[in-house]
Amino acid sequence: MIFNKILIISIFISTFSYSSIRSDFPSYSYILTEFDIEESFIDNPEFQHFVQKNQHDYRKRYMNAVNRGGLIVPTIREMMYERDISPLFLYLSMVESSFKPEATSRTGAGGLWQFVVNTGKEQNLKISQNLDERFDPIRSTDAAIKYLYKMNNNLDKWYLTAMAYNCGNGCVNKSILKSGSKDLARLINPENNFIKEETRNYIQKILLMAMIGENYLFTDNDRLGNMIANLPKDKIVPVQVRSGESLSRLASILNMNKYYLEKINAHLKNGRAPNILGYRINIPKSKVPLFNARYAANMRQQNRNYIRR
């Protein structure tokens, strides 16, 4: 009799937990669909446990990342729309770097997308003593999108591609062979140990962050979700500068904080544009009219004077 009561209570608690997550995150169906995951995955016990255990902490992480995101989020989102990849991969960058363009890891990965040196070079990012384009928000995002498409050609499902971003295509393909299935619930079941714990947690982190962030689409009064929706629409754009131009001088010309300009140009290690003809550095889009009036016009005049000589 006592056993039956305990069983009934546990079933009730479990059912309430599932329904609570569905109501707390009405965005779940959209998120799972975008990542090619069956909608029924929301009832997966491992994922349910992960959400219940981590949602409070991840809401804080989400808030900190978006507050830091500034120009980063609108820039990444627009680039993803332009290249026809789900804008939800924004949350992969959030998990990787918390939107810190200058982020580095103990393993030597760097930037918004945490490329290691070899992978960065494979994606045609310039890496040298004075320049490291893994830390360039625009160039690294472009490289990340191309990299994701490349992996997806082999894996076909976007959730598998997200997992491969963490552990590699070979790792994911081996786990599929071991499990005999591409089913996400089967792949992340810890009892089977088909794939390493870090990758099991990685895909669940992305899904949870995305559910937190996209709730505003389904709940008018969702304060956290609205943080991304209500970010200023300003973004980062590249503009051509003189070879060796200093960020200090450019910040002065644009009437902006040098520290902020350095953050969106973290790839310029010595605070100067490289000695590469026609190199472009990043400024806020809102500063383009001022740049054109004060800098680009001056460059054109100098070029005309040089030609006359």
Helices and strands as residue ranges (DSSP letters): H 2-24, H 28-34, G 39-43, H 45-69, H 72-82, G 87-89, H 90-97, H 117-122, G 133-135, H 137-155, H 158-167, H 169-179, H 184-187, H 197-213, G 215-217, H 225-229, E 236-240, H 247-253, H 258-263, E 280-284, G 285-287, H 288-291, I 292-296, H 297-308
